[in-house]
Amino acid sequence: MTLKNPLFMGIDAGSTKIRALIFDIKGLLVAQASMQMPTIYSNLGWAHYDPEELWKITTKVINKSLSLIDDPKRVVSVAVASVGETAIILDKNNKPIYHSIAWFDKRAKDHSKKIEKMIGSEKLFKITGLT
């Protein structure tokens, strides 16, 4: 079945907000919703996210954006972009084992400096893509 007027959703889980945007075939924005990304600062230099809370917020913004269009079935694809190098590590039951450490968290700064001294900044960049 081919839809006459398909729509396309993009989900952006960024460092400050989680957004769901819906575009038409011409790339025009037809609906959007967003909520703040709740960052946890538990210690000096530490920054992380609660994966369960992120999922709740993500589903809320998706549902809100879908509620703003005439027929959610018109959405034929979804693209997702997330917060840099942040990962959610799951156990064997697909449950998060810890908070997601934000890309701007500083707790490993000393370790990364040691690694950089051992292998050089150029090789470190080639391996990680980070400076």
TORKOL-4160 file (C-alpha; in steps of 0.2 Angstrom, whole numbers, padded with zeros to 4 digits, m for minus):
131
<pt num="1" X="0000" Y="0000" Z="0000"/>
<pt num="2" X="0007" Y="0017" Z="m0005"/>
<pt num="3" X="0002" Y="0032" Z="0005"/>
<pt num="4" X="m0003" Y="0047" Z="m0005"/>
<pt num="5" X="0004" Y="0060" Z="0008"/>
<pt num="6" X="0017" Y="0051" Z="0018"/>
<pt num="7" X="0025" Y="0059" Z="0033"/>
<pt num="8" X="0043" Y="0056" Z="0040"/>
<pt num="9" X="0047" Y="0057" Z="0059"/>
<pt num="10" X="0064" Y="0062" Z="0066"/>
<pt num="11" X="0068" Y="0060" Z="0084"/>
<pt num="12" X="0083" Y="0070" Z="0091"/>
<pt num="13" X="0089" Y="0065" Z="0108"/>
<pt num="14" X="0101" Y="0079" Z="0111"/>
<pt num="15" X="0110" Y="0085" Z="0126"/>
<pt num="16" X="0097" Y="0098" Z="0131"/>
<pt num="17" X="0081" Y="0092" Z="0123"/>
<pt num="18" X="0072" Y="0077" Z="0116"/>
<pt num="19" X="0062" Y="0082" Z="0101"/>
<pt num="20" X="0051" Y="0073" Z="0089"/>
<pt num="21" X="0048" Y="0081" Z="0072"/>
<pt num="22" X="0037" Y="0076" Z="0058"/>
<pt num="23" X="0040" Y="0082" Z="0040"/>
<pt num="24" X="0030" Y="0080" Z="0024"/>
<pt num="25" X="0037" Y="0074" Z="0007"/>
<pt num="26" X="0044" Y="0092" Z="0003"/>
<pt num="27" X="0053" Y="0093" Z="0020"/>
<pt num="28" X="0041" Y="0105" Z="0027"/>
<pt num="29" X="0039" Y="0103" Z="0046"/>
<pt num="30" X="0021" Y="0099" Z="0050"/>
<pt num="31" X="0022" Y="0094" Z="0069"/>
<pt num="32" X="0034" Y="0094" Z="0083"/>
<pt num="33" X="0035" Y="0092" Z="0101"/>
<pt num="34" X="0050" Y="0093" Z="0114"/>
<pt num="35" X="0054" Y="0091" Z="0132"/>
<pt num="36" X="0070" Y="0095" Z="0142"/>
<pt num="37" X="0083" Y="0082" Z="0144"/>
<pt num="38" X="0085" Y="0080" Z="0163"/>
<pt num="39" X="0104" Y="0079" Z="0166"/>
<pt num="40" X="0109" Y="0072" Z="0183"/>
<pt num="41" X="0124" Y="0081" Z="0191"/>
<pt num="42" X="0128" Y="0070" Z="0206"/>
<pt num="43" X="0146" Y="0075" Z="0209"/>
<pt num="44" X="0158" Y="0088" Z="0203"/>
<pt num="45" X="0161" Y="0085" Z="0185"/>
<pt num="46" X="0149" Y="0071" Z="0183"/>
<pt num="47" X="0134" Y="0071" Z="0171"/>
<pt num="48" X="0123" Y="0057" Z="0167"/>
<pt num="49" X="0105" Y="0053" Z="0162"/>
<pt num="50" X="0092" Y="0041" Z="0169"/>
<pt num="51" X="0088" Y="0029" Z="0154"/>
<pt num="52" X="0071" Y="0025" Z="0161"/>
<pt num="53" X="0066" Y="0043" Z="0162"/>
<pt num="54" X="0073" Y="0046" Z="0145"/>
<pt num="55" X="0062" Y="0033" Z="0138"/>
<pt num="56" X="0047" Y="0040" Z="0146"/>
<pt num="57" X="0051" Y="0058" Z="0139"/>
<pt num="58" X="0054" Y="0050" Z="0122"/>
<pt num="59" X="0038" Y="0042" Z="0121"/>
<pt num="60" X="0029" Y="0057" Z="0127"/>
<pt num="61" X="0036" Y="0068" Z="0113"/>
<pt num="62" X="0033" Y="0055" Z="0100"/>
<pt num="63" X="0015" Y="0054" Z="0106"/>
<pt num="64" X="0013" Y="0072" Z="0107"/>
<pt num="65" X="0019" Y="0075" Z="0089"/>
<pt num="66" X="0008" Y="0061" Z="0082"/>
<pt num="67" X="m0007" Y="0069" Z="0091"/>
<pt num="68" X="m0004" Y="0085" Z="0081"/>
<pt num="69" X="m0007" Y="0077" Z="0064"/>
<pt num="70" X="m0023" Y="0070" Z="0056"/>
<pt num="71" X="m0018" Y="0052" Z="0055"/>
<pt num="72" X="m0002" Y="0044" Z="0063"/>
<pt num="73" X="m0002" Y="0030" Z="0050"/>
<pt num="74" X="0004" Y="0043" Z="0038"/>
<pt num="75" X="0021" Y="0042" Z="0046"/>
<pt num="76" X="0031" Y="0030" Z="0035"/>
<pt num="77" X="0048" Y="0031" Z="0043"/>
<pt num="78" X="0057" Y="0036" Z="0059"/>
<pt num="79" X="0075" Y="0042" Z="0060"/>
<pt num="80" X="0084" Y="0044" Z="0077"/>
<pt num="81" X="0099" Y="0054" Z="0082"/>
<pt num="82" X="0106" Y="0053" Z="0100"/>
<pt num="83" X="0117" Y="0062" Z="0112"/>
<pt num="84" X="0135" Y="0060" Z="0105"/>
<pt num="85" X="0144" Y="0046" Z="0113"/>
<pt num="86" X="0132" Y="0042" Z="0126"/>
<pt num="87" X="0126" Y="0024" Z="0128"/>
<pt num="88" X="0113" Y="0014" Z="0137"/>
<pt num="89" X="0121" Y="m0002" Z="0143"/>
<pt num="90" X="0108" Y="m0016" Z="0146"/>
<pt num="91" X="0108" Y="m0032" Z="0156"/>
<pt num="92" X="0103" Y="m0049" Z="0149"/>
<pt num="93" X="0085" Y="m0044" Z="0152"/>
<pt num="94" X="0086" Y="m0028" Z="0142"/>
<pt num="95" X="0086" Y="m0017" Z="0158"/>
<pt num="96" X="0098" Y="m0003" Z="0160"/>
<pt num="97" X="0112" Y="m0007" Z="0172"/>
<pt num="98" X="0117" Y="0011" Z="0176"/>
<pt num="99" X="0114" Y="0029" Z="0171"/>
<pt num="100" X="0120" Y="0034" Z="0154"/>
<pt num="101" X="0136" Y="0044" Z="0156"/>
<pt num="102" X="0134" Y="0060" Z="0146"/>
<pt num="103" X="0147" Y="0065" Z="0133"/>
<pt num="104" X="0153" Y="0080" Z="0143"/>
<pt num="105" X="0155" Y="0070" Z="0159"/>
<pt num="106" X="0173" Y="0073" Z="0166"/>
<pt num="107" X="0175" Y="0058" Z="0178"/>
<pt num="108" X="0187" Y="0050" Z="0165"/>
<pt num="109" X="0197" Y="0065" Z="0161"/>
<pt num="110" X="0213" Y="0059" Z="0170"/>
<pt num="111" X="0212" Y="0042" Z="0162"/>
<pt num="112" X="0210" Y="0049" Z="0145"/>
<pt num="113" X="0225" Y="0061" Z="0148"/>
<pt num="114" X="0236" Y="0045" Z="0152"/>
<pt num="115" X="0230" Y="0036" Z="0137"/>
<pt num="116" X="0234" Y="0051" Z="0126"/>
<pt num="117" X="0252" Y="0052" Z="0133"/>
<pt num="118" X="0254" Y="0033" Z="0130"/>
<pt num="119" X="0248" Y="0033" Z="0112"/>
<pt num="120" X="0248" Y="0051" Z="0106"/>
<pt num="121" X="0234" Y="0062" Z="0102"/>
<pt num="122" X="0234" Y="0058" Z="0084"/>
<pt num="123" X="0231" Y="0039" Z="0087"/>
<pt num="124" X="0219" Y="0043" Z="0100"/>
<pt num="125" X="0209" Y="0053" Z="0088"/>
<pt num="126" X="0210" Y="0040" Z="0075"/>
<pt num="127" X="0203" Y="0027" Z="0087"/>
<pt num="128" X="0189" Y="0037" Z="0095"/>
<pt num="129" X="0186" Y="0052" Z="0084"/>
<pt num="130" X="0187" Y="0063" Z="0099"/>
<pt num="131" X="0200" Y="0076" Z="0105"/>
